[in-house]
Amino acid sequence: MKGTPMYDLKGKTAVVTGGASGIGRSICLRLAAEGADVAVFDVNADSAAETAGVAAEHGVEARAFGVDVSSPDSVDAAFAEVRNWRGGVDILVNSAGIIAISTVEETTSEDWRRVFAVNVDGVFHTCRAVVPGMRAQGSGKIINLSSWFGKQGKPNYGAYSASKAAVIGLTQSLAMELASAGVNVNAVCPGTIFETGMRDFADKLSAEKNLSTATERAKAIPVGRVGRPDDIARVVAFLASEEADYMTGQSINVTGGLIMH
Ligand SMILES: NC(=O)c1ccc[n+]([C@@H]2O[C@H](COP(=O)([O-])OP(=O)(O)OC[C@H]3O[C@@H](n4cnc5c(N)ncnc54)[C@H](O)[C@@H]3O)[C@@H](O)[C@H]2O)c1
């Protein structure tokens, strides 16, 4: 992990969805390095446990929870356990996500719903679960993983782009609802990030369909390299800290300059 801890998150409780893999895993480890105790939510409970084990090496408390974010019952049950364990939640990071790659005319209704169920419903379920507690304590940080595809549609990514644009809309509405309650809600829009399950899956599927892969598209990144999960995690740690108290409703590109709006 690059850099020394910069933010004082000691004693804070963070919930990170999708924490078993890729960007979410890196966020768990970064927040733990900054002193936060971490609840790792993921449908893949075994890998979530692995993340929690590594996070705990930073001397914080970390626990894994098998959670399907598309299910409100699963989400509510996990937050009830977190509240029993920690009392409240200070930081929520929504990183769980899935992708589909097909033209709009080839996209099945099932695939469309599947992508929205995780990428949009999932964010709604977790936000709804933490808002009353954050409002009552008068503080909180919510950070939602959108994508540069949420600001710029691409051929073959209709369902995914639409879901990530929805995350930006939800982030802005919730930010305004909570602005006077001391709760900050922001989104992060990663660019082309390697070393994640989604990247491997998307590149394999693109190659099978004779579409360009991210490795080929990476040549267009202005800073001259692809992103790594910790590039995103460092920005999330900043947004989770007091340093970002005056930022809310933003959708921050972390793309090496791929987009600038
Ligand atoms: N990798 C990239 O280039 C990139 C770019 C832009 C945005 N993103 C976004 O970043 C986030 C993390 O993606 P990643 O690249 O690290 O992928 P990843 O596949 O490595 O991680 C996603 C995690 O979400 C979990 N997950 C999937 N469905 C779930 C469900 N129903 N309930 C709970 N957990 C579930 C998976 O088990 C996995 O651990 C996603 O929201 C993705 O859309 C990634």
The ligand as an SDF file (V2000), in Angstrom:
LIG
                    3D

 44 48  0  0  0  0  0  0  0  0999 V2000
  -12.4920   -1.9560  -12.1550 N   0  0  0  0  0  0  0  0  0  0  0  0
  -12.8180   -0.8590  -12.8090 C   0  0  0  0  0  0  0  0  0  0  0  0
  -12.1860   -0.4980  -13.8230 O   0  0  0  0  0  0  0  0  0  0  0  0
  -13.9730    0.0020  -12.3380 C   0  0  0  0  0  0  0  0  0  0  0  0
  -14.1810    1.2010  -13.0180 C   0  0  0  0  0  0  0  0  0  0  0  0
  -15.2290    2.0270  -12.6170 C   0  0  0  0  0  0  0  0  0  0  0  0
  -16.0370    1.6580  -11.5560 C   0  0  0  0  0  0  0  0  0  0  0  0
  -15.8120    0.4840  -10.9090 N   0  0  0  0  0  0  0  0  0  0  0  0
  -16.7220    0.1550   -9.7930 C   0  0  0  0  0  0  0  0  0  0  0  0
  -15.9770   -0.1400   -8.6310 O   0  0  0  0  0  0  0  0  0  0  0  0
  -16.6980   -1.0650   -7.8050 C   0  0  0  0  0  0  0  0  0  0  0  0
  -15.7940   -2.2270   -7.4540 C   0  0  0  0  0  0  0  0  0  0  0  0
  -15.4860   -2.9530   -8.6380 O   0  0  0  0  0  0  0  0  0  0  0  0
  -14.1850   -3.8510   -8.8050 P   0  0  0  0  0  0  0  0  0  0  0  0
  -13.6090   -3.5070  -10.1270 O   0  0  0  0  0  0  0  0  0  0  0  0
  -13.3530   -3.7870   -7.5830 O   0  0  0  0  0  0  0  0  0  0  0  0
  -14.8430   -5.3060   -8.9920 O   0  0  0  0  0  0  0  0  0  0  0  0
  -14.7160   -6.6660   -8.1790 P   0  0  0  0  0  0  0  0  0  0  0  0
  -15.4880   -7.6570   -8.9790 O   0  0  0  0  0  0  0  0  0  0  0  0
  -13.2800   -6.9840   -7.9090 O   0  0  0  0  0  0  0  0  0  0  0  0
  -15.4500   -6.3620   -6.8010 O   0  0  0  0  0  0  0  0  0  0  0  0
  -16.8440   -6.3140   -6.6890 C   0  0  0  0  0  0  0  0  0  0  0  0
  -17.2700   -7.0170   -5.4030 C   0  0  0  0  0  0  0  0  0  0  0  0
  -18.7060   -6.8810   -5.2890 O   0  0  0  0  0  0  0  0  0  0  0  0
  -19.1990   -8.1090   -4.7730 C   0  0  0  0  0  0  0  0  0  0  0  0
  -20.6110   -8.2570   -5.0860 N   0  0  0  0  0  0  0  0  0  0  0  0
  -21.1780   -8.4920   -6.3080 C   0  0  0  0  0  0  0  0  0  0  0  0
  -22.5020   -8.6270   -6.1820 N   0  0  0  0  0  0  0  0  0  0  0  0
  -22.7950   -8.4590   -4.8720 C   0  0  0  0  0  0  0  0  0  0  0  0
  -23.9890   -8.4870   -4.1150 C   0  0  0  0  0  0  0  0  0  0  0  0
  -25.1850   -8.7390   -4.6930 N   0  0  0  0  0  0  0  0  0  0  0  0
  -23.9260   -8.2650   -2.7830 N   0  0  0  0  0  0  0  0  0  0  0  0
  -22.7300   -8.0390   -2.1880 C   0  0  0  0  0  0  0  0  0  0  0  0
  -21.5570   -8.0210   -2.8350 N   0  0  0  0  0  0  0  0  0  0  0  0
  -21.5960   -8.2280   -4.1610 C   0  0  0  0  0  0  0  0  0  0  0  0
  -18.3230   -9.1710   -5.4420 C   0  0  0  0  0  0  0  0  0  0  0  0
  -18.4010  -10.4240   -4.7600 O   0  0  0  0  0  0  0  0  0  0  0  0
  -16.9540   -8.5210   -5.3910 C   0  0  0  0  0  0  0  0  0  0  0  0
  -16.2840   -8.8710   -4.2000 O   0  0  0  0  0  0  0  0  0  0  0  0
  -17.9300   -1.4610   -8.6100 C   0  0  0  0  0  0  0  0  0  0  0  0
  -19.0460   -0.7360   -8.1540 O   0  0  0  0  0  0  0  0  0  0  0  0
  -17.5590   -1.0750  -10.0320 C   0  0  0  0  0  0  0  0  0  0  0  0
  -18.6990   -0.8150  -10.8080 O   0  0  0  0  0  0  0  0  0  0  0  0
  -14.8020   -0.3580  -11.2760 C   0  0  0  0  0  0  0  0  0  0  0  0
  1  2  1  0
  2  3  2  0
  2  4  1  0
  4  5  1  0
  4 44  2  0
  5  6  2  0
  6  7  1  0
  7  8  2  0
  8  9  1  0
  8 44  1  0
  9 10  1  0
  9 42  1  0
 10 11  1  0
 11 12  1  0
 11 40  1  0
 12 13  1  0
 13 14  1  0
 14 15  2  0
 14 16  1  0
 14 17  1  0
 17 18  1  0
 18 19  2  0
 18 20  1  0
 18 21  1  0
 21 22  1  0
 22 23  1  0
 23 24  1  0
 23 38  1  0
 24 25  1  0
 25 26  1  0
 25 36  1  0
 26 27  1  0
 26 35  1  0
 27 28  2  0
 28 29  1  0
 29 30  1  0
 29 35  2  0
 30 31  1  0
 30 32  2  0
 32 33  1  0
 33 34  2  0
 34 35  1  0
 36 37  1  0
 36 38  1  0
 38 39  1  0
 40 41  1  0
 40 42  1  0
 42 43  1  0
M  CHG  2   8   1  16  -1
M  END
$$$$
